[in-house]
Amino acid sequence: MTINRQASEQDGTLLKNRDFMLFWTGQSISDLGAAVTTLAVPLVAVTMLRATTFEVGVLTACATAAWLIMTLPAGMIVDRVAKRPLMIGCGVARGAVVASIPVAAALGHLTISHLYAMAFLVGSINVVFEIACQSYLPVLLSRRRLIEGNGKIATTNAVALAVGPSLAGGLMTLLHTAARVMVVDCLSYVIGIASLLLIRTPESRPPVRESRSMRKAAAEGITFVLGHPVLRRVVACSAISNLCDAMITTLVVVFVLGDLGAEPATLGLVLGLGSAGGIVGGVLATSFARWVGPARALWAGKLCLGGFTLLIPLGGPGWGVLAVAAGLFASRLSTVAYNVLQITYRQSICPPELLGRMNASIRWLIRGAMPFGGLLAGTLGAWLGARTTLAVAVTCSWLAVLWLVFSPLRRQRDIALTPDWS
């Protein structure tokens, strides 16, 4: 497998790597479809079922609860089976569950309980798929190309997040109901499945392991993460950043519309400019890592650019909202670039038999902080005000990188690789 993979990379560009291009194309289209559904689901609830604000909140909770409930079991599943067939199965299952919404709507049997179940099931399947995806990329690429591969995937994901809501709005105008918009997501999953079926790179079967309890198997992943001198610091940095970013996301709408008196159209422009930073971050991550070294880039970009996020609470009325846009742009740029590099680092230093559980453990630890960010934002925002709370959030998000600045990475330029596991 290593010889075939290296031969496919001798031309120096991943754009000529057939299997990676299939994987990337399928992922990009699926990401766009999923971004459309992210807006379409609450639109179905509000426009077709007349859901209350509380019911929409429960719907959001159903989708995110899967990360707390399913992540660790998903890691064990990924480590025990071949990853490509698992991702194909996830694609089929997601398509079937999402398709149930327009079918039920057409038959007149759609209920809010159906939406709750769909949100939780799709969220659970997404957990398994995303962990398998991160664990599968090292099968397609050698470790020297992982940063570039992760960067391309992150870039198109950022594009999907920026374009998806606008596309969903346009499709709703064209198709007249939000339920019909979800058919687009189903079609995107079909394309993703087809791209995976066409991949030729062989995948080694996971070694047969002795029977053990789920608790012991999951503990191996968490033990590896918390016992590693750098990974545990990556978890600390990422968890604090995620908590603070959730606070920023929660309050920026209130700050721009309420404190600054901007119009909704202006808010949309500010958020759009901020999303563009994620696209730039995905594009520049590879070049930045080559320039300063991948180990140094993991903390240097967030340290240097994170300070610009302080512009967010400095925003003012009128043209002053551009400070908020600039701060959000810097935040998304540094966050996406950091994620590309930390995911690559994880893939590079972890043995293949632990990849699934390692990725699951980290995602469980760092994503588990996000719900608390929203609660903390609401509490501090009511006490201190939106501007002051935003100042606290962006400062803490920036300073979280000190976990990595004062780590073994500070003395390294390149990632200290373990033997080539693949």
VOTIBA-341684 format. One record per residue: z, y, x of N, C-alpha, C, O, CB in turn. Coordinates in steps of 0.2 Angstrom, whole numbers, plus 5000, padded with zeros to 4 digits. Glycine has a CB too. Layout:
<mivos>
ZYXZYXZYXZYXZYX/...
</mivos>
This chain:
<mivos>
500049945004500050005000500050065004499750115003500650004995/500450065010500450125014499750145017499650195018500950115020/499450085019498750095023498250135018497950175020498450035025/498250105012497850135007497950205005497550245004497850095000/498650215005498850285003498650335008498450395007499550285001/498750315015498650355020497850375021497650425023498950325027/497450315019496750325020496550375015496050415016496450265019/496850375009496650425004496850495005496550545002496950404997/497250505010497550575012497250595019497350655021498250575012/496750565022496550585028496050645028495950675033496150525031/495850655022495350715021495750785021495450835021494950715015/496450775021496850835021496950875015497350925015496550885026/496750855009496850885003496950834997496650784997496250925001/497450844993497650804988497150804982497050764978498350824985/496650864982496150864977495650814977495250804973495850934978/495650774983495150714984495550654983495250594984494750724990/496150654982496550594981496450574973496750604969497350604983/496050524972495850504965496450494961496550514955495450444965/496950444963497450424959497950484958498250494952497850364962/498150524963498550584962498250634957498550654952498750614968/497550644957497250684953497250664945497350704941496550694955/497250594945497250564938497950574935498050594930497150494938/498450564940499150574938499350644936499650654931499650544943/499150694940499250764939498950784933499250824929499050804945/498250764932497950794926498250764920498350804915497150764926/498450704919498750674914499450714912499550724906498850604914/499850724918500450754917500350824914500750854910500850754923/499850864917499750934915499550934908499850984904499150964919/499150894905498950894898499550874894499650904889498350854897/499950824896500550804892501050864892501350874887500850744895/501150894898501550954898501351004893501851034889501650984905/500751024892500551074888500651054881500851094877499751084889/500450994879500650964872501350964871501550984865500350894872/501750954875502450954874502751024873503151034869502850914880/502451074877502651144876502451164869502751204866502351184882/501851144867501651164860502151134855502351174850500951134858/502351074856502851044851503551074851503851074846502950974852/503751104857504351134858504451194853504951204850504451164865/503951224851503951284846503751254840504051274835503451334848/503351204839503051174833503651144829503651154823502551124834/504151114832504651074829505151124825505251114819505051034833/505351174828505751224824505351264819505651284813506151274828/504751274820504251304815504251254809504251284803503551314818/504151194810504151144804504751154800504751154794504051074807/505351154804505951154800506051214796506251214791506551154805/505851274799505951344796505451354790505551374785505951394801/504751334792504251354787504151304782503951324776503651364791/504251244783504151184778504751164775504651144769503751134782/505251164778505951134776506451184774506951174771506251084780/506251254775506751304774507451294777507951304774506751314767/507451274783508051254787508451314788508151364789507851214793/509151304788509551364790509651364797509351324801510251354786/509951424799510051434806510451374809510351354815510451504808/510951354806511351294808510951234809511051204814511951284803/510551224804510151164805509651164811509551114814509751154798/509351224812508951234818509351224824509151194829508651304818/509951244824510451234830510551154831510551134837511051274829/510651124826510751054826510151014829510150964833510951024819/509551044827508951014829508851014836508650974840508351044825/509051074839509051084846509551044850509351014855509151164848/510151034847510650994850510450924850510550884855511251004846/510050894845509850824845509350814851509350764854509450814838/508950864852508450854858508750854865508550824869507950914857/509250904865509550904872510150854873510350844879509850974873/510450824868510950774868510750714872511150684875511250754862/510050704872509850644875509950644883510050594886509050634874/509950704886510050714893510750684895510850664900509950784895/511250694890511950674892512050604890512450574894512450714888/511750574885511850504883511350454887511650404888511650504876/510750474888510250424890510150424898509850384900509650434887/510350484901510050494908510250434913509850404916510350554911/510950414913511150364917510850294916510650254920511950354917/510850274909510550214908509750214909509450164912510550194900/509450274909508750274911508650264918508150234920508450344909/509050284922509050274929509050204931508650174935509550314933/509450164928509550094929508850054926508650004930510150064925/508550074921507950044919507450064924507050014925507750074912/507350124926506850144931506850094937506350084940506850214932/507450084939507550044946507449974945507349934950508250054948/507349944939507349874937506649854936506449794936507749854932/506149904934505549884932504949924935505149974939505449894924/504349904935503749944938503750004934503750004928503149894938/503650064938503650124935503050144931503150174925503750174940/502450124933501850144929501850114922501650154917501250134933/501950054922501950024915502450054910502350064904502049944915/503050074913503550104910503350164907503450184901504250104914/503050204911502750274909502250264904502250304899502550314915/501850214904501350204899501650184892501450214887500850144901/502150144893502550124887502850194883502850194877503050074888/503150234888503450294885502950334882503050364877503750334891/502350344885501850384882501650354875501550394870501250384886/501550294874501450264868501950274862501850294857501350184868/502650264865503150274860503250354858503350364852503850254864/503150394863503150464861502650484856502750524851503150514867/502050464857501450484853501650454846501450494841500850454855/501850394845502050364839502550404835502550414829502250294839/503150424839503650454835503450524833503550544828504250464840/503050564837502850634836502350624830502350664825502550664842/501950574830501450564824501750554818501450574812500950514826/502350534818502650524811502850584807502850584801503350484812/502850644811503050704807502450724803502450734797503150754812/501850734806501250754802501050704796500850724791500650764806/501250634798501050584793501550594787501350594781501150514796/502250604788502750614783502550674779502650674773503450614786/502350724783502250794779501650784774501650814769502050844784/501150744777500550734772500750694766500450704761499950704776/501250654767501450604761501950644757502150614752501650544764/502150694759502750734755503450704756503850714752502550734748/503550664762504150634763504550664769505050634771504050564763/504350724771504650744777505350774775505450814771504250794781/505850764779506550784778506850814785506550794790507050734775/507350854784507650874790508050814794508050824801508250924789/508250764791508550704795507950674799508150654804508850654790/507350674796506850644800506650684806506550654812506150644795/506750754806506650794812507150784817507050784823506650864809/507850774814508350764819508250694823508250694829509050754815/508050644819507950584822507350584827507350554833507750524817/506850624825506250624830506450664836506250644842505650664826/506850714835507050754841507450714846507350724852507450824839/507850674843508350634848507950584851507950564857508850604844/507450544847507050494850506550514856506550484861506650454845/506250574854505750604859506150624865505950614871505350654856/506750654864507150674870507350614874507350624880507750714867/507550564871507750504875507150474879507250454884508050454870/506550474875505950444879505750494885505650464890505450434874/505850554884505650604889506150594895505950604901505750674886/506750574894507250564899507050514904506950514910507950554896/506850454900506550394904505950414908505850394914506450334899/505450444904504850464907504950504913504550494919504350494902/505350564913505350604918505650574924505450594930505750664916/506150534923506450504929506050454932505950444938507150464927/505650414928505150374931504550414935504350384940504850334925/504350464932503850504935504050534942503750524947503750574931/504750554943504950584949505050524954504950534960505650614948/505150464952505250404956504550374958504550334962505750354952/504050384954503350354955502950394960502550364963503050354948/503050464960502650504965502650474972502150474975502850574965/503250454975503150424982502750364982502550344988503850414984/502550334977502150274977501450294978501050264982502150234970/501250354975500550384976500450424983499950424985500450424970/501050454985500950504991501450484996501950454995501050574989/501150495003501650485008502150545008501950595005501250485015/502650535012503150585011502950655014503250705012503750565015/502450655019502250725021501850755016501750815017501850715027/501650725011501250765005501650774999501350794994500650725004/502250754999502650754993502750834991502750844985503350724994/502950874996503050944994502450974990502451004985503150985000/501850954993501150984990501150954983500950984978500550964994/501250884982501150854976501650884971501450894965501250784976/502250884972502750914968502650984966502751014961503450914971/502351024971502151094970501651104965501651144960501951124976/501151054965500551064960500851044953500651074948500051014962/501250994953501550974946501951024943501951044937501950904947/502351064948502751114945502351174943502551204938503251134951/501851184946501451244945501151234938501151284933500851254950/500851174936500551164930501051164924500951174919500051104930/501651134926502151134921502351204919502551224913502751094924/502451254924502551324923502051354919502151394914502651364929/501351334920500851364916500951344909500851374904500151344919/501051274908501151244901501751284897501651304891501351174901/502251294901502851334897502651404896502951424890503451334902/502251434900502051504898501551504893501551554888501751534904/501051454893500451464888500651424881500351444876499851424891/501051374882501151334876501351364870501051354864501751284878/501951414870502151444864501551484860501451484854502751484865/501151524865500651564862500051514859499751534854500251604867/499951464862499451414860499651384853499251374848499351354865/500351364852500651344846500551394841500351374835501351324847/500651454842500551504837499851514834499751514828500751574839/499351514839498651514837498451454833498051454829498251514844/498651394835498551334832498851334825498451304820498751274836/499351364824499651364817499251404813499151394807500451384817/499051464815498551504811497951464810497651474804498351564815/497651424814497051394813497151334808496751314804496751364820/497651294809497851234806498251244800498351194795498151184810/498551304799498951324793499651294792500051324789498551304787/499751234795500451204795500651184802500251164806500551144790/501351194803501651174809501551104811501551074816502351194810/501651064805501550984806500950964809500850924813501750954799/500350994807499750984810499650994817499250964821499151014806/500051054819500051074826500251014830500051004836500451134827/500750974828501050924832500550864834500650824838501650894829/499950864830499450814832499150834839498950784842498850824826/499150894841498950914847499350874853499050854858498950984848/499950874851500450844856500250764856500250734862501150844854/500150734851499950664851499350654855499250604859499850644843/498850694854498150684858498350694865498050664870497650744856/498750744867498950754874499250684877499150674883499450814875/499650654873499950594876499450534877499450494881500550564871/498950534872498350484873498050494880497850454883497850494867/497850564881497550574888498050554894497750534899497350654888/498650574893499150554898499150474899499150454905499850574897/499150434894499150364895498450344898498550294902499150334888/497950374896497250354899497250364906497050324910496750384896/497550424909497550434916497950384920497850364925497850504917/498550364917498950314920498650244921498650214926499650314917/498250234915497950164915497350164921497150104923497550154908/497050214923496550224927496750224935496350214939496050284926/497450224936497650234943497650164946497750114943498450254943/497350154952497250094956497750084961497850024963496650094959/498150124963498650114968499150064966499450064961499050184970/499250004971499649954969500449974969500550024974499549894973/500849954965501549964965501949904966501849854963501750004959/502349904971502749854973503249844967503549884965503149864980/503349774966503849764961504549774963504749754969503849694958/505049804959505749804962506049744963505849694960506149844956/506449734969506749674971507149644965507549684962507149684977/507149584964507649554959508349554962508549534967507449474958/508749584958509449594960509949554955509749544950509649674959/510549544958510949504954511249534948511249604948511549484959/511449504943511649534937512349574939512749544942511849474932/512349624936512949664937513049714930512549724927512949714943/513649734929513749774924513449844924513249864930514549794923/513249874918512949944918513349994922513050034925512849964911/514049984921514450034925514350034932514350084936515150024923/514349974935514349964942513649984945513550014950514449894944/513149974941512449994943512350064943512050094947511949964938/512650104938512550174937513050204943512850254946512850194930/513550174944514050204949513750204956513850244960514650164950/513250154958512850154964512450214965512450244971512450094965/512150244960511750304960512250364961512050404966511350314954/512750364957513250424958513550424965513650474968513750424952/513750364967514050354974513650384979513850414984514350284975/512950364979512550384984512450454984512450484989511850354983/512350484978512350564978512950594980512850644985512150584971/513550584978514150614980514350604987514750634990514650604975/514150544990514250524996513850555002513950555008514350454997/513250585000512750605004512950685006513150725001512050605001/512950705012513250765014512850825012513050875011513250775022/512150815010511750865008511650865000511650914997511050865011/511550804998511350794990511950814986511850854981511250714989/512550804988513150834984513150904984513350934979513850804987/512950944989512851014989512251034985512251094982512751044997/511750994985511151014981511351014973511151054969510550964982/511750964972512050954965512451014963512451044958512450894964/512951034968513351094967512951164966513051194961513851104972/512451174970512051234970511651224963511551284960511551234976/511351174961510851164956511251174949511051204944510551104956/511851144949512251144943512551214941512451234936512951094943/512751254946512951324945512351364943512451404939513251344952/511851354947511251394945510951384938510851424934510651374950/510951314936510751304929511251334924511051354919510751224928/511951324925512351354921512251434920512251464914513151344923/512151464926512051534926511351554923511351604919512051564933/510851514924510151524921510251524913509851554910509651484924/510651474911510651464904511051524901510851544895511051404902/511451554904511751614902511251674902511251714897512351634907/510851674907510351734907509851724901509651774898509951734914/509651664900509151644895509451664888509151694884508951574895/510051654887510451664881510451744880510451764874511151634881/510651774885510851854884510251894885510251954883511351864889/509651874888509151924890508851954884508652014883508651894894/508751904878508451934872508951984869508652034867508351874867/509551974869510052024866510052084870510052134867510751994866/510052074876510052134881509452184880509452244879510052114888/508852154880508152184879508152224872507952274872507552144881/508252184867508152204860508752254858508652304855508052154855/509352234860509952274858510052324862510052384860510452224857/510252314868510552364873509952414875510052474876510852334879/509352384876508752434878508352454873507952504874508352394883/508452434867508052454861507352444861506952484858508152524860/507152384865506452374865506152334859506552314855506252324871/505552344858505152304852505052234854505052214860504552344850/505052184849504852114850504252104854504252064859504852084844/503752144853503152144857503252154865503052124869502552184855/503752204866503952214873504352164876504252144882504352284873/504752134872505152074874504652014876504751984881505652054869/504152004872503651954874503351964880503251914884503151944868/503152024881502852044888503252034894503052004899502552114888/503952054893504452044898504551964900504551944906505052074896/504551924895504651854896504051824899504151774903504851824889/503451844897502851824899502751834907502551794911502251844896/502951894909502951914916503451874920503251854925503051984917/504051864917504551814920504251744921504351714926505151814916/503951714916503651654917503151644922503051594925503351634910/502751704923502251694928502551684935502251654940501851764928/503151704936503551694942503551614944503451594950504151724943/503651574939503651504940503051474942502951434947503851464933/502451504940501751484942501751504950501451454954501251514938/501851564951501851584958502251534963502051524968502051654959/502851524961503351484964503051414966503151384971504051474961/502751384961502451314962501851314967501851274971502251284955/501451374967500951384971501151394978500851364983500451434969/501651434979501851454986502351404989502451414996502151524986/502651354986503151314989502951274995503251275000503451264983/502351254994502051215000501951255006502151235012501451174998/501651315005501451355011502151385014502151385020501051415009/502651395010503251425013503551365017503851385022503651445007/503551305014503851255018503551235024503851225029503851185013/502851245025502551235031502651295036502751285042501751235030/502851355033502951405038503651405041503651415047502851475034/504151395037504851395039505151325040505651325043505251435035/504751275038505051205038505351185032505751235029505551205044/505251125029505451105023506251115022506451125016505251045021/506651095027507351095026507651165026508051185022507651055033/507351205030507551285030507351315023507651355021507251315036/506751295021506451325015506851315009506851345004505751305014/507251255009507651235003508151285001508251294995507951165005/508451315006508951375005508651445006508851485003509551355009/508151455011507951515013507651555007507751615006507551515019/507251525003506851554998507351584993507251634990506351514995/507751534991508251554985508751614988508951654984508651494983/508951614994509351664997509051724998509351784996509551645004/508351735000508051795000507751824994507851884993507451785005/507551784989507251804983507751814978507751854973506751764981/508351774978508851774973509151844972509351864966509351724975/509151884977509451954977509051994972509352044969509451984983/508451984971508052024967508152014959508052054955507252014968/508551954958508751944951509251994949509352004943509051874950/509552034953510052084952509752144948510052184945510452104958/509052144948508652194944508752184937508752234933507952194946/508952124934508952114927509452154924509252194919509052034926/510052154926510552194922510452274924510852314921511252174924/510052294929509952364930509352394926509252454926509752364938/509152354921508552374917508852434912509352434911508252314913/508352474910508452524906507952534900507452494900508552594910/508052584896507552594890506852614893506852634899507852644885/506352604889505752624891505452584897505452524897505752704893/505152624902504952584908505452544911505252504916504552634912/506052564910506552524913506652454912506952414916507252554912/506252424907506252354905505852324911505852254911505952344898/505452354915505052324920505552294925505352244929504552374923/506152324926506652294931506852234928506952184932507252344931/506952224922507052154919506552104920506652044922507252164911/505952124919505352084920505252064928505152004929504652114918/505452114932505352094939505952044941505852004945505452164943/506552054939507052014940506951944937507151894941507752034937/506651934931506551874929505951834933505951774934506351874921/505451874935504951854939505251824945505051764947504451904941/505651854949505951834955506451774954506451724958506451884958/506751774948507151714946506751654945506951594948507551724940/506251654941505751594940505451574946505351514948505251614935/505251624951504851604957505351564961505151514964504651664960/505951594962506351554967506651494964506751444968506951604969/506751484958506951424954506451374955506651314957507151434947/505851384953505351334954505151314961505151254962504651354950/505151354965505051334972505651294975505551244978504951404977/506251314973506851274975506851204972506951154976507451314973/506651204966506551134962506051094966506251034967506451144955/505551114968504951084971505251054977505150994979504351124973/505651094981505851074988506451024987506550974991506051134992/506951034982507450994982507250924979507550874981508051024978/506850924975506550854972506250814978506350754978506050864966/505850854982505550824988506050794992505950744995505050874991/506550834994507050814998507350744995507450704999507650864999/507550744989507850684986507350624987507650574988507950694979/506750634985506250574986506150554993506050494994505550604983/506250594998506150585005506750545008506650505012506050645009/507350555006507950525009508250465006508750435008508450575010/507950455000508250394996507850334996507250334996508350414988/508250274997507850214997507550194990507850224985508350154999/506950164990506650154984507050114978506950134972506050114985/507450074980507850034975508350074972508650054967508149974978/508550134974508950184971508650244968509050284966509550204977/508050254969507650314967507850334960508050384958506950304968/507750284955507850294948508550314947508650364943507750234944/509050284949509750294948509950364952510350404949510250244950/509750374957509850434961509550494957509950544956509550434968/508950494955508650544951509050554944509150614942507950534949/509250504941509550504935510250534936510450574932509650434932/510650514941511350544942511250614943511650654941511650504948/510850644947510750714949510550754943510850804941510250724954/510050724939509850764933510450764928510550814924509250734930/510850714927511450704923511950764925512250794920511750634922/512050764931512550814934512350884933512750924931512750794941/511750894934511550964934511350994928511451054926510950984939/511050954923510850974917511450974912511451014907510350924914/511950934914512550934909512851004909513351014905513050884912/512751044914513051114915512751164910513051214908513051134922/512151144908511751194904512051214897512051274895511051174903/512251164893512551184887513151224887513251274883512751124883/513551224893514151264894513951334895514251384894514551234899/513351344898513051414900512951454894513151514894512451404904/512751424888512651454882513251474879513351534877512251414877/513751434879514451444876514751504880515051544877514851384876/514751494887515051544891514751614890515051664890515051524899/514051614889513651674888513951714882514051774882512951664888/514051674877514251704870514951734871515051784868514151654865/515351694874516051714875516151774879516451824877516551654878/515851774885515851834890515451894887515651954888515651814897/514951874884514551934881514851974876514852034875513851904878/515251934871515651974866516252014869516452064866515951914861/516451984875517052024878516852074883517152134883517451974882/516352064887516152114892515552154891515352204893516052074899/515152124886514452154884513952124888514052084893514452234886/513352124885512752084888512552104895512452064899512152094884/512552174897512452194904512852174909512652144914512352274904/513552174908514052154913514052084913514052054919514752174910/513952044908513851974908513251944912513351904916513951944901/512751984911512151964915512251974922511951944926511552004912/512552034924512752044931513151994934512951974940513052114932/513651964930514051914933513551844934513651814939514651894928/513151834929512751774929512251774935512151724938512351764922/511851834936511351834941511651834948511451804953510951894940/512251864949512651864955512851784957512751764962513251904955/513151754952513351684953512751634954512851594959513751664947/512251644951511651604952511351614959511151564962511151624947/511351674961511151694968511551664973511351624978511051764969/512251674973512751654978512851574978513151544982513351684976/512551544973512651464973512251434979512451384981512351434966/511751474981511351444987511851434993511651404998510751484988/512351474993512851464999513051395000513251375006513451514998/513051354995513251284996512751245001512951205005513151244989/512151275001511651245006511551285012511451255017510951245002/511651345012511651385018512151365023512051355029511851465017/512751345020513351315025513351235024513851215023514051345023/512751205025512751135025512351115032512151155035512351115019/512251045033511851025039511151055039510851055044511850955039/510851075033510251095033510151165037509551175039509951105026/510651195038510651265041510351255048510051305051511251295041/510551195051510351185058509651145059509551125064510851145062/509351135053508751095053508151135051508151175047508851035049/507551115054506951145052506551095047506351115042506451165058/506551035049506250985045506750935042507350935045505750945050/506550905037506950855034507050795038506650765041506650835027/507750775039507850715044507750655039508150635035508650715046/507150625040506950575036507250505038507350495044506150565037/507350465033507550395035506950355036506350385035507950365029/506950295038506350255039505950255033506150255027506550185041/505250245034504750245028504850185024504750135026504050245031/505150205018505350145014504750115010504750055008505850175008/504250155010503650125005503250085009502750055006503250185003/
</mivos>
